[in-house]
Amino acid sequence: MLPALRKDEHLYLVPKFDLKKSDIKGFTNELRGFHEQFSDCFQRSESREHFFKYMSGQFSDLERKSIEPIALAVTDGNVRAMQRFVSDTLWDDDNMIIKYRYLANDDLGSSNGAIIFDETSFVKKGDDSVGVGRQYCGTIGKVDNCQVGVFAAYASENGVDFQIILT
């Protein structure tokens, strides 16, 4: 059932994507530009490049987006180097968060904006992921082995921005 807002003149079609190689190249250039805004958050050029490879991997069509599959899929990826990057490299977290907030505000900011928090759970097999354990899983309505995530979103008439906070 559609909400009242989505009736009659407010119906819209899901856009069709007809991507070409030039679109992908354009996206890669945009991603590189986004990445460059965070360059001072890393002390070494190698760390900055690993960060770009990691971001590229997150946008890929890989089924598993952990470090090893990403490193094997991206150009000049090195599994050990990227693992060290994720586990040992010092990032300027505070500076990164500040920059990201400014970027989101520039793109989406509005006096009518709202912050939305939502918790959801995911059934998990095994216990290798962060926060997995026997707990109430709302998606299936019972206690089971699952992971609970809290999602924060900022929404305005200009769009939506999401962040995930695992609990």
C-alpha positions as CSV (number, residue, x, y, z in Angstrom):
1,M,0.0,0.0,0.0
2,L,1.4,3.4,-1.0
3,P,1.5,6.3,1.5
4,A,-0.9,9.1,0.7
5,L,2.0,11.2,-0.6
6,R,2.8,8.7,-3.3
7,K,-0.6,8.7,-4.9
8,D,-1.8,10.3,-8.1
9,E,0.5,13.1,-9.2
10,H,3.3,12.1,-6.8
11,L,4.0,8.7,-8.5
12,Y,7.4,8.4,-10.1
13,L,9.2,5.7,-12.0
14,V,12.4,4.1,-10.8
15,P,15.2,5.5,-13.0
16,K,16.7,3.2,-15.6
17,F,20.5,3.1,-15.6
18,D,22.2,2.9,-19.0
19,L,25.8,3.2,-18.0
20,K,28.6,3.5,-20.5
21,K,32.4,3.2,-20.1
22,S,32.6,7.0,-20.1
23,D,30.2,7.2,-17.2
24,I,32.4,4.8,-15.2
25,K,35.5,6.9,-16.0
26,G,33.6,10.0,-15.0
27,F,32.6,8.4,-11.7
28,T,36.2,7.3,-11.1
29,N,37.3,10.9,-11.6
30,E,34.6,12.1,-9.2
31,L,35.7,9.5,-6.6
32,R,39.3,10.7,-7.0
33,G,38.2,14.3,-6.4
34,F,36.2,13.2,-3.3
35,H,39.2,11.2,-2.1
36,E,41.6,14.2,-2.5
37,Q,39.6,16.3,0.0
38,F,40.7,13.8,2.7
39,S,44.4,13.7,1.8
40,D,45.5,15.6,4.9
41,C,43.9,12.9,7.1
42,F,46.7,10.5,6.3
43,Q,50.4,11.0,6.9
44,R,51.8,8.9,4.0
45,S,51.0,8.9,0.3
46,E,50.8,5.1,0.4
47,S,48.0,5.3,3.0
48,R,46.1,7.8,0.9
49,E,46.4,5.4,-2.1
50,H,45.2,2.4,-0.1
51,F,42.3,4.5,1.1
52,F,41.3,5.2,-2.6
53,K,41.6,1.5,-3.5
54,Y,39.5,0.6,-0.4
55,M,36.8,3.2,-1.5
56,S,36.9,1.9,-5.1
57,G,36.4,-1.7,-3.8
58,Q,33.4,-0.6,-1.8
59,F,31.7,0.6,-5.0
60,S,32.6,-2.5,-6.9
61,D,30.2,-5.4,-7.7
62,L,32.1,-7.8,-5.4
63,E,30.0,-10.1,-3.3
64,R,32.2,-9.9,-0.3
65,K,33.7,-6.5,0.4
66,S,36.4,-7.3,2.9
67,I,40.0,-6.3,2.4
68,E,41.2,-9.5,0.6
69,P,38.6,-9.5,-2.2
70,I,38.9,-5.8,-2.6
71,A,42.8,-5.9,-2.8
72,L,42.6,-8.7,-5.4
73,A,40.0,-6.9,-7.5
74,V,41.5,-3.3,-7.7
75,T,44.4,-2.3,-9.9
76,D,47.7,-2.8,-8.2
77,G,46.0,-4.1,-5.0
78,N,48.2,-5.8,-2.4
79,V,46.4,-7.8,0.2
80,R,49.0,-7.5,3.0
81,A,49.6,-3.8,2.4
82,M,45.8,-3.0,2.5
83,Q,45.4,-5.2,5.6
84,R,48.1,-3.2,7.3
85,F,46.4,0.0,6.1
86,V,43.1,-0.9,7.7
87,S,44.5,-2.3,10.9
88,D,47.6,-0.2,11.6
89,T,47.5,3.1,9.8
90,L,46.8,6.2,11.8
91,W,43.9,8.1,10.4
92,D,42.9,11.6,11.6
93,D,39.4,10.5,12.5
94,D,38.3,13.8,13.9
95,N,39.4,15.7,10.8
96,M,37.8,13.1,8.6
97,I,34.5,13.4,10.4
98,I,34.6,17.2,10.3
99,K,35.3,17.2,6.5
100,Y,32.6,14.7,5.8
101,R,30.0,16.7,7.8
102,Y,30.9,19.9,5.9
103,L,30.5,18.0,2.6
104,A,27.2,16.6,3.6
105,N,26.0,20.0,4.8
106,D,27.1,21.7,1.6
107,D,25.2,19.1,-0.5
108,L,22.2,18.3,1.7
109,G,22.0,21.0,4.4
110,S,18.6,22.6,5.1
111,S,16.8,24.3,7.9
112,N,14.1,21.7,7.4
113,G,16.5,18.7,7.6
114,A,16.0,15.9,10.0
115,I,18.2,13.3,11.6
116,I,16.7,9.8,11.6
117,F,17.9,6.9,13.7
118,D,16.8,3.3,13.0
119,E,17.9,0.0,14.5
120,T,17.7,-3.2,12.5
121,S,19.1,-6.7,12.9
122,F,20.6,-9.2,10.5
123,V,20.6,-13.0,11.0
124,K,24.2,-14.2,10.9
125,K,25.8,-17.6,10.7
126,G,28.9,-18.0,12.9
127,D,30.4,-15.3,15.1
128,D,33.2,-13.8,13.1
129,S,31.5,-10.4,12.5
130,V,31.6,-7.6,15.0
131,G,28.7,-7.7,17.5
132,V,27.3,-11.1,16.5
133,G,25.7,-13.0,19.3
134,R,22.4,-14.6,20.4
135,Q,20.1,-11.6,20.8
136,Y,16.6,-10.5,19.9
137,C,16.4,-10.2,16.1
138,G,13.5,-8.0,15.1
139,T,13.6,-9.0,11.4
140,I,12.6,-12.5,12.4
141,G,10.9,-11.7,15.7
142,K,12.8,-14.0,18.0
143,V,16.2,-14.5,19.7
144,D,18.8,-15.9,17.3
145,N,22.4,-15.5,16.2
146,C,22.4,-12.0,14.7
147,Q,24.1,-8.7,14.4
148,V,22.3,-5.5,15.3
149,G,23.0,-2.2,13.5
150,V,21.9,1.3,14.2
151,F,21.5,3.5,11.1
152,A,21.7,7.2,11.2
153,A,20.4,9.2,8.3
154,Y,20.2,12.9,7.5
155,A,17.3,13.8,5.2
156,S,16.3,17.1,3.6
157,E,14.5,18.2,0.5
158,N,18.0,18.0,-1.1
159,G,18.5,14.2,-0.5
160,V,19.5,11.7,2.1
161,D,22.9,10.7,3.7
162,F,23.4,7.5,5.6
163,Q,25.8,6.3,8.2
164,I,25.9,2.9,9.9
165,I,26.8,2.5,13.6
166,L,27.1,-1.2,14.6
167,T,26.2,-2.0,18.2
